[in-house]
Amino acid sequence: MIFRNIPPACCLSAIALGITFSFTSCEGEDELITEKDISSSIEVPIKFDGHSERTNSFSGYYETSEGHHYYIRQSGDDIIWFAEDPEGEWAQVFVGHLTDDNGYQVVNGATYDVPKGRRETIGSQWAVIGGIPNPFLHRKVAPSYLPGTRAEGFGSRGNSGDLTAKWTSNNGGVYYINQIGDKVIWFGEQDYRVGKPVWANVGVGKRTGDTITLDWADVPKGRNGGKGSITLKVSSADKITLTTSSGGFGGTVWTR
């Protein structure tokens, strides 16, 4: 993700390629994923509400001075978000882990663009939380209108080996999927044009042959707060079907 007008003084440490981060499944077990093959890296400090107080949860809606939207969910030390440019230039999923570094709360993780935006990159990212003036991300009450579903910014059809595209599901949702090697990343939300979606979720998983195992969690773009695990089957080049699910997941068929 590209951030502008961030002073160099914000940088407290550097992040190296090949970071390891965890995503907690609904079963309470941590799946470790190591990002080793980043082709386009972005190393960016993000500031959360510039104050020195520590916070028990960073879950909520955030906005930048440029009007970018961040929907962040914290579960224990695991942090995920979906973020988007309101004009559709970029949209990304972040998966990371919260640690304590010399009194600062620091989030390390990786970002993945999804095709709700037009940009397609992968990056590493770190966030410094607390102790820095002039906050970059501001926690706010979410506005009444948030960016609705839109045409895909990148992707393809007819290739069973690459699932990257905008998919529609029989649960009334739209899913923006990016497959990177054997990794599968998605952002899904209720198909809507005006207002806010009832639900919105992030999915992170792995593809093995025609089977996808994926952990999903709702993010606060919508009202729901579920999470769980699902197993999917790539039934054909342009169709995915649900095999097993937990956490009350609604969709069973996806097509593009």
N, C-alpha and C positions, 0 to 999 in steps of 0.2 A: 504494500500500500504506500502511496506517495503522500507524505505530509510536507506542508510548506511552512516557512517562517518559524522553524523550531531552532532556538539558539543553541550553539555548540555546548554551552555551559550545562545543558540538561543532561549530557552524557556522563553517566557515572561508571559505566563499564561497557565492554564490547561483547558481542555475542558471536560465536563461531558457528560455521556450518557444521552439520552433523549433530545438532542438538537432540536431546531425548526429552520427550514429554509424555505425560500420562493422561488417559481419558478414562474416567470411572464408569463402569457399566452399572446397570441396575442391580446386578448380583453382588455388588460391593467389591469386585476384584478389579485391580488396575491393569489395563492393557498397555504395555509400553510400546511405543512406536518411535523408531529412530529415523529422522529425516537425513538421509545421506546423499541424495541425488538432486539437490536443489540446482536447477539450471539458471535461475535468475534470482539472486538473493536481494533482499531489502532489509537493512538493519536500521530500525527506527525506534527511538525512544518515544513513549507515550506517557503523558502526565495525567493522572487522575486527581481532580479536585485538590489544588495545591494547598494543603494544610498538613500540619504535623501529627494530627490525631490519627490513631490507628482505627481501622474500620473492620467490623466483624464480617460484613458481606458487601461485595461490590455489585451484586445483582441489581439490575435496573436499566433504565434508559439513559443514554448519554448523548450529548451533541457537541460537535466542534464549532469553533467560531466560523467555519465555512459552511455550516449547515449539514455536515455529514452525520448520519444516524448510526449509533452503536447500541445493540441490544445484548447486554452482558448477563451471563448467568454464572454464579459461583456455587460449587458443591464441594464442601471441604476445602482442600487446597487446589482443586481443579477449576479452571476458568475456561469457559467457551464464550464466543460471541459470534453474532452475525453483524456485519457493518455494511453500509451501502451509501453510495453517492446518490442524491435525489434525482439527478439527471441521467443516471444509468451508466456513467463512465466506468465505474467499478463496483463490484460487490464481492465480499470476502467472508470466509469462515476462519476463525482463529481457535486453536486448541492449545492450551498452555497450563502452567503449573505455578502456583504462588509459593514463594520462598522468602526467607528473611535474610537480608544481606546488610550486616553492620547497622541494624536499626531501621533499614528501609525495607518496605514490602515490595518485592520485585516479582514480576510475572515474566517467565520465559516460555516461548512457544513458537508456533509456526502458523503462517497465514496461507490460505489457499483461495485464489479467486474462483468464483463460480459464475456460470453464464447468465446470471441476472444482470451482470455488467458486461461491458465490451472488452475490458482488459483481461489478459490471461497471463498471470505470473504466479510464482511461488516465492515465499520469502520467510526469513526468520525475523523475529520481532521480540523486543523486550519492553517492559513497562515499569517505570518507577512510580511508586505510589506514596505520597506523603512527603513533606519537607521541602517542596519546591514551589516558589511563588508563580503567579501567572499561569493558572491551570489551562491545560489544553483540552482535555475532555471534561465537560461539565455535566454532572448528574442533574436531570430535570424531570418534570412530569412530561410524559410523552404527549406530543401534540395530538389533536383530534384527527388529523389526516397524516398518514404515513405512505411512502411510495408503494403503489400497488404492483400487481404482477405486470410483466412486460415481456416483449419478445426476447428470445435468447440473444446474447451478445457474441457467443461463439459456440461451436459444437457441430455435430454431423448427424447423418441418418444412414441406416443400412449397413453399419459396421458393428458386428457383435463383439469385436475386440475392443471397442472404444465406446463407452457409455456417455461420454461428455455431450450434454444437450439439455434442453428444457423438456421435461416429461410431465404429463398430466396423469392424475390418478383417479380412481373411482371413489375416493373419499372427498372429492371436490377440491383437491389441492393441486398445486403446481410445484414441481421439484426441479431445482437447478443443480444438475449433477456434473461433477468434474472427476473423471478417472485419470489418475496419474500413476502409470505403472500398474501395480496391484492395489493401490489405495483408491478408495471411493469416498468422495466428500460431497455432501449435499446441503443445500438449504431448501426447505420446503415450507410452504405457507398456503393458507386458504386462498383460493382464487377470488380476488376482489379488485375493485377499481377505485372505490372511494371509501375513506374512513380508515379503519384498522381491521386486520384479520382477527378472527376468533383464536386461531392457533398459528404458531410458526415454530419450526424446529430445525436443529442442526443434526446432521448425521455424519459419523466418521467410521469407516470400516475398511475391510480388506476383501478383495476378490480372489478366489481360488477356482480356476476353471470357470464354470458357469454358476458358482455359488458365491454369494456375498454375505458376509457376517458383519453386522453394523450396530453400533450403539447410537441411540438418538436421544435428544433432550430438547424440550421446549425452551425457547428464549423469549424474553419479555417484549417482543414485538406484538405478540398476542396475549390472551388472558390465561391460557392453559399453562400448567406447570408440571407436566408429566415427563417421564423418561423411561427408557427400557432398551431392549435389544431385539433385533429382528434378523431373520435369515431370509434371503431372497434368492430366486433362481432367474438367470438370464434365459428366458424361454425362446427368444429369437432375437434377431438384430435390433428390433424396435419394440420389444415387449419384455417386461420384468414381472414376475409374480411372487407373492408372499408365500413362504414355507412355514415359518414359525414366528411368533411375536410375543412380547411381554410389555407391560406398562400401559395397555389400552390403546395401542396403535391402531389406526382406523383403516388405512389403505391396504388393498390386496392385489391390485393390478396397476401397472404403469405402462404407458405407451408414449412414443414420440413420433 
